[in-house]
Amino acid sequence: MAGLAIEAKGLVKSFDGKEAVKGIDIAVPEGSIYGILGPNGAGKTTTLRMLLGIIEPDRGTRTLLGHERPLEAARIVGYLPEERGLYPAMTTKEAIAFMGALRGLPLDVGRKRAEILLRENGLGDYVEKPIKSLSKGMAQTIQLFGTIVHKPKLVVLDEPFSGLDAINQGRLESLIRDEAAAGTTVIFSTHVIHHAERLCERIAIIAGGRIRFEGLVAEARDRLRPQVRLKTRNADGPWRTSLPANARETNGIWQFELPAGGIESLLKGLMDGGAGIEELSIERPGLHDAFVAIAGEAAAREMDKPSPTELGVAA
Amino acid sequence: MMGLFEAAWVIARRDFIATVYSRTFIIFLLMPAFLFGMTYAAGQAGERADREAQQAQVALVADSQVVTALQQARASLVANTSDLSFPRLTAVAPAEHPDVQARALLADESAAYSAVFTGTLDRPILTGPEKIDENVGRRMRLILDQARTATALSNAHISVPSPEFERVLTAEAAGNLHSVRHVMARIVQIVIFTITLLLATMMVTNLIEEKSNKVIEVLAASAPLDSVFLGKLIATLGVSLLGIALWAGILGGLYLFTQVLSNWISVPVAPAIGWPIFIILAFLYFTANFLLLGAIFLSVGAQASSVKEIQTISMPITIAQVMVMLLAGTVVSATGGILPWVAYVFPLSSPLSMLALAVQSESLWPHLLGLAWQFLWVAIFVRVASVMFRHTVMKSGGKISLFPGLRSKKA
């Protein structure tokens, strides 16, 4: 494994006496795309804020790009908060340059880079436009440019896909991949599993303020046995004794985990029992299935709900 | 990490430019003129209305010669003072029983007499309640004395013309200088008090906006919150100094080039300590005053999440600030006792008090002590307030520590 861009151990945070984060351990390898998955209120934002030093943990330690005090690494970190914050009267170029200046980038350099970023992304006409004249999605894009204008080594994005349409979500995915390809570590939180599935090498699944899983996406999937889907010509017969106990039938299609004995013994049982196999497939479980298995049905249902940002509610 | 001051500078520069190019700054520039104009107009109108309302009316129930003598006496007195200084005299035709008539006149609410004069110049009778003796009674005695003297001189055919003063002009008189400096000290205190209050409110309102549009989170992630705090203080201080400089430039320009002000102020009065040092001290005391109060406003304001909430929270601070202003005012009044000393020493009233001292006294050394004392408190206030700000603005929780660096190193 490469060196760690972020390492956190036992992070705990309470608000008004209630523990929001209950001892979180995270290890983000340098140059990776890392996703933090969890439903709303799981503790994702609090975790990111603690990692960045915006708020101090009550207990636990964290190291950000080798710095025990995260703000010491501020110049090489980019952060897009869940609640987007820009000065409405600032022009897009100035807003991007200002965010860079906060990270130590000289203003004139920031302005030049801002202009390049805007033009390269088809927003050349908006260079001198004030933020208040932009759509929500466009303002979000401007803030994202402000997050990367100083060419950070680590980019932290809190629910970056919230409020974006499908086209802009696709653009953002490309941008994340480009950043990672350039050697930047990207960590983002999301409650939409397929973004993490498409982008991340490693993930952390958080629910109820605790880490339920931390590791490779493939490892999460591997927690579930492959799923078998079976359709037979004969509805009944001795072949049914060869099905595992967890097999369930819906509309004539049987679904169950691949038995520990493997596919050969299953096939033999089905054929000898006269099932008349019409269709049979073995599918690798998706991240969503893994999430359900790891975090539970309730957490998965919460994941499908829109975030407060998407609802337009300030947290 | 960006240094504390480097990050503070980035934030201060943004806030300064944003404020100076906003409508708020124009309002800030116009506000003093508006406030002082309103205060002056209200004061003038109010004072006149009060005095007019308080000017007593006395009924003269006497024969025409007495009435004429009294009215002429009043007129001659008023000529050298003001009409409002003496009760108005209204002639009423005498009835059969003057004492009964006097009581009836005093009972008549539509006429609203404070007293009734009956009798003659030699046997005057003033009917009315005891409480008028201090005011109406004394003044009626003056009018009566004047009337009697004039009548006696007239009867003796003696004319005593009033001599005109031969004027010997001097540059200044200590008594006059004292009273003008007294007013000057009050004005500088009010100016600094008003500007500080105005700016502190403006700064906190901006902070609330940043909290509501979530900019504060971006700032907090990029720079230490101490820098955010300091940046905002510095920016608002810069805005205020620019505003004051503009005002000073405009007034100075008017004074020097159009002579408009020099016509108003016929005798230029300098503060006791002299203009150059006074200007430097005013700058330093204003800075200290703003940093002390601004730090309090910003740390308290960080707890609020809406402008309405900040109004509620800042109400006690504003009331406390008015009390501090009154405390500082005891220095100008020179009432003696312990209060002026408390005003000099108490950190929040010290800048206003010491500035008043600069107007009224030429000693320089107390200011060196005062400034050292105040900036020590500025350091303490800014430190404590920035810790509170850090603690509350992002609701970061945890224990408040004045020295977080030490705490994390120990950990």
Chai-1 contact restraints between the chains, C-beta under 6 A:
chainA,res_idxA,chainB,res_idxB,connection_type,confidence,min_distance_angstrom,max_distance_angstrom,comment,restraint_id
A,L52,B,A221,contact,1.0,0.0,6.0,A-B,restraint_1
A,I54,B,A220,contact,1.0,0.0,6.0,A-B,restraint_2
A,I54,B,A221,contact,1.0,0.0,6.0,A-B,restraint_3
A,I54,B,M394,contact,1.0,0.0,6.0,A-B,restraint_4
A,I55,B,M394,contact,1.0,0.0,6.0,A-B,restraint_5
A,I55,B,S396,contact,1.0,0.0,6.0,A-B,restraint_6
A,E56,B,S396,contact,1.0,0.0,6.0,A-B,restraint_7
A,E56,B,G398,contact,1.0,0.0,6.0,A-B,restraint_8
A,D58,B,G398,contact,1.0,0.0,6.0,A-B,restraint_9
A,L71,B,M1,contact,1.0,0.0,6.0,A-B,restraint_10
A,L71,B,P224,contact,1.0,0.0,6.0,A-B,restraint_11
A,E72,B,M1,contact,1.0,0.0,6.0,A-B,restraint_12
A,A74,B,M1,contact,1.0,0.0,6.0,A-B,restraint_13
A,A74,B,S222,contact,1.0,0.0,6.0,A-B,restraint_14
A,Y79,B,A221,contact,1.0,0.0,6.0,A-B,restraint_15
A,P81,B,E217,contact,1.0,0.0,6.0,A-B,restraint_16
A,E83,B,K214,contact,1.0,0.0,6.0,A-B,restraint_17
A,G85,B,N213,contact,1.0,0.0,6.0,A-B,restraint_18
A,G85,B,K214,contact,1.0,0.0,6.0,A-B,restraint_19
A,G85,B,V215,contact,1.0,0.0,6.0,A-B,restraint_20
A,G85,B,E217,contact,1.0,0.0,6.0,A-B,restraint_21
A,G85,B,V218,contact,1.0,0.0,6.0,A-B,restraint_22
A,F98,B,R14,contact,1.0,0.0,6.0,A-B,restraint_23
A,A101,B,V10,contact,1.0,0.0,6.0,A-B,restraint_24
A,L102,B,V10,contact,1.0,0.0,6.0,A-B,restraint_25
A,L102,B,S222,contact,1.0,0.0,6.0,A-B,restraint_26
A,L102,B,A223,contact,1.0,0.0,6.0,A-B,restraint_27
A,R103,B,S222,contact,1.0,0.0,6.0,A-B,restraint_28
A,G104,B,M2,contact,1.0,0.0,6.0,A-B,restraint_29
